[in-house]
């Protein structure tokens, strides 16, 4: 009986305490809740912005990786396009030379070295005996004659340009295909040509190859007369200064013709 009574008393005490706690529950003042709300809102906004910033950073990193891949692909495509354009240009050059200068083209070669000496004018090209080249083969470009092959190895050859002091080429006037002469190199970048006194040659005349010497096909541009030197009382020929049509320092690819 005492146990039941004690239990009822404890239950009643708990009920009273519960009622008292509920009645006097502490409610936060309005001023305090109003002050906390901006902090809570700022925290929520900051958390949201931080989440968005993280997402943006991840996306930008992914885009940066994709951009790097695309740039590499673009570089490869650009290099391939440059090689393609170069091959098209080389093919166009061969076609033009075959149509305007000579049909017997051995091949096209790239200039790999230019002799630095101001007294010489020689080029090294990346084709040689293995590609069918041999000495005395004419070397040209669509604009005009470059020179001839003078040394040949397995994979390279040396070209003697027109302005080299050892160069000789038969020439004639393009305007009337008459008056044969002989042009020889005059360093660093000119030629001198000699004609008989009866040839009417004047500044501005274009000189082309003649059959003299039997090395070069006829009719390839050699250069333009810049000056006619005065004729001395004992001269049997007249001499003119010639500017070559082709500046060998600017040539990148040359066409090698079959020997005559």
C-alpha positions in Angstrom: 0.0 0.0 0.0 2.8 2.3 0.9 4.4 1.5 -2.5 1.2 2.5 -4.4 0.8 5.7 -2.3 4.4 6.6 -2.9 4.0 6.0 -6.7 0.9 8.2 -6.8 2.7 11.0 -4.9 5.6 10.9 -7.3 3.3 10.9 -10.3 1.4 13.9 -8.9 4.6 15.8 -8.2 5.8 15.2 -11.8 2.5 16.5 -13.1 2.8 19.6 -11.1 6.3 20.3 -12.2 5.2 19.7 -15.8 2.4 22.2 -15.5 4.7 24.8 -13.9 7.4 24.4 -16.6 4.8 24.7 -19.3 3.3 27.8 -17.7 6.5 29.6 -17.2 8.3 28.6 -20.5 10.9 31.2 -21.5 10.1 32.9 -24.7 12.9 34.8 -26.5 12.3 38.5 -26.6 11.3 40.0 -30.0 14.3 42.2 -30.1 16.6 39.2 -29.7 14.9 37.2 -32.5 15.0 40.3 -34.7 18.7 40.7 -34.2 19.4 37.0 -34.8 17.5 36.8 -38.1 19.9 38.9 -40.2 22.8 36.8 -38.9 21.0 33.6 -39.8 20.0 35.0 -43.2 23.6 36.1 -43.8 24.9 32.7 -42.9 22.4 31.0 -45.2 23.3 33.4 -48.1 27.0 32.9 -47.5 26.6 29.2 -47.4 24.6 29.3 -50.7 27.2 31.6 -52.3 30.0 29.4 -51.2 28.2 26.4 -52.7 27.7 28.2 -55.9 31.3 29.4 -56.0 32.5 25.8 -55.5 30.3 24.6 -58.3 31.6 27.4 -60.5 35.2 26.6 -59.7 34.6 22.9 -60.6 33.0 23.9 -63.8 35.7 26.4 -64.7 38.4 23.8 -64.0 36.5 21.3 -66.3 36.2 24.0 -69.0 39.9 24.9 -68.6 40.8 21.2 -69.2 38.5 21.0 -72.2 40.0 24.2 -73.6 43.5 22.9 -73.2 42.6 19.8 -75.1 40.9 21.8 -77.8 43.9 24.1 -78.1 46.2 21.1 -78.6 43.9 19.7 -81.2 43.8 23.1 -82.9 47.6 23.3 -83.0 47.8 19.9 -84.6 45.2 20.9 -87.2 47.0 24.1 -87.9 50.3 22.3 -88.4 48.6 19.8 -90.7 47.0 22.7 -92.6 50.3 24.5 -93.0 51.9 21.3 -94.3 49.0 20.8 -96.7 49.2 24.4 -97.9 53.0 24.0 -98.4 52.5 20.8 -100.5 49.9 22.6 -102.6 52.2 25.5 -103.2 55.0 23.1 -104.2 52.8 21.2 -106.5 51.6 24.5 -108.0 55.2 25.6 -108.5 56.1 22.4 -110.3 53.0 22.6 -112.5 53.8 26.2 -113.4 57.5 25.5 -114.2 56.5 22.5 -116.4 54.0 24.7 -118.3 56.2 27.8 -118.8 59.8 26.7 -118.7 60.5 22.9 -119.3 58.4 19.7 -119.0 61.4 17.6 -117.8 61.1 18.2 -114.0 63.1 15.9 -111.8 61.6 17.1 -108.6 61.3 19.9 -106.1 63.7 20.5 -103.2 63.9 22.7 -100.2 66.7 25.1 -99.6 68.5 24.1 -96.4 71.5 26.5 -96.4 72.7 29.6 -98.1 76.4 30.3 -98.3 77.1 33.2 -96.0 80.1 34.5 -98.0 79.4 37.8 -99.8 81.8 36.6 -102.6 79.9 33.4 -103.3 76.3 32.7 -104.1 75.5 29.0 -103.5 72.6 27.1 -102.0 72.3 23.7 -100.4 69.1 21.7 -101.2 67.7 18.6 -99.5 67.7 16.4 -102.6 70.7 14.5 -104.0 71.7 11.5 -106.1 69.2 9.2 -104.4 66.5 11.5 -105.9 68.0 11.4 -109.4 70.0 14.7 -109.2 73.3 15.1 -111.0 75.7 17.8 -111.9 74.7 20.5 -114.5 71.0 20.1 -113.9 69.2 23.5 -114.1 67.5 24.8 -111.0 64.6 27.2 -111.2 61.5 28.7 -109.7 58.4 30.1 -111.5 59.8 33.6 -111.4 63.0 32.7 -113.2 66.3 30.8 -113.2 68.2 30.1 -110.0 71.3 28.4 -111.3 72.6 24.8 -111.8 73.7 21.9 -109.7 77.5 21.7 -109.2 77.9 19.2 -106.4 75.9 16.1 -105.5 75.9 13.8 -102.5 73.4 11.1 -101.7 70.8 13.3 -100.1 72.0 16.8 -100.7 73.2 19.0 -103.6 74.9 22.4 -104.0 73.4 24.9 -106.4 75.6 27.5 -108.1 73.4 30.6 -108.3 73.6 33.0 -111.2 75.4 35.8 -109.2 78.2 33.5 -108.2 81.5 34.5 -109.8 81.9 31.0 -111.4 78.4 31.1 -112.9 78.0 31.4 -116.7 74.7 31.5 -118.7 73.9 32.2 -122.3 71.3 35.0 -122.6 69.3 36.9 -125.1 66.9 39.8 -125.2 63.3 38.7 -124.4 61.7 41.5 -126.5 63.1 40.3 -129.9 64.8 37.0 -129.0 67.9 38.2 -130.7 71.4 39.3 -129.8 73.0 36.4 -128.0 75.2 37.3 -125.1 77.0 35.7 -122.1 76.2 36.6 -118.5 78.5 35.8 -115.6 78.2 36.3 -111.8 79.1 39.7 -110.3 79.1 39.4 -106.5 77.4 40.1 -104.2 74.0 40.1 -106.0 74.3 41.1 -109.7 75.4 39.7 -113.1 77.3 41.3 -115.9 76.4 40.4 -119.5 78.4 41.0 -122.7 76.8 41.5 -126.1 78.3 42.3 -129.5 78.4 46.0 -130.3 75.6 45.6 -132.8 73.0 44.5 -130.3 70.6 47.3 -129.2 70.5 46.6 -125.5 69.2 49.2 -123.0 68.2 49.5 -119.4 64.9 47.8 -118.6 65.5 45.0 -121.1 64.6 41.5 -119.8 67.2 38.8 -120.5 66.2 35.2 -120.9 68.3 32.0 -121.4 69.6 31.2 -124.8 70.9 27.9 -126.3 74.5 29.1 -125.7 76.3 26.6 -123.5 73.7 23.9 -123.8 72.9 23.7 -120.1 69.6 25.6 -119.7 66.3 25.4 -121.5 65.7 28.4 -123.8 63.5 31.3 -122.6 63.8 31.2 -118.8 64.0 34.7 -117.3 67.5 35.6 -116.0 67.3 39.2 -115.1 66.7 42.8 -116.0 69.3 45.2 -117.4 70.1 48.0 -114.9 72.9 49.8 -116.6 74.8 49.8 -119.9 78.5 50.6 -119.4 80.2 53.1 -121.7 82.0 51.4 -124.7 85.7 52.1 -124.7 87.7 52.7 -128.0 89.3 49.2 -127.8 86.1 47.3 -126.7 84.8 44.6 -129.0 81.7 43.9 -126.8 79.4 46.0 -124.8 78.9 45.2 -121.1 75.7 45.6 -119.1 74.8 45.2 -115.4 71.9 42.8 -114.7 69.7 42.4 -111.7 68.7 38.7 -111.3 65.0 38.0 -111.5 65.3 35.6 -108.5 66.7 36.7 -105.1 68.3 33.5 -103.9 68.2 34.7 -100.3 64.4 34.6 -100.3 64.0 31.3 -102.1 62.6 28.4 -100.0 61.7 25.7 -102.6 63.3 25.2 -106.0 62.5 23.0 -109.0 65.2 20.8 -110.5 65.0 20.3 -114.2 66.3 17.4 -116.2 69.6 18.0 -117.9 69.6 18.8 -121.6 
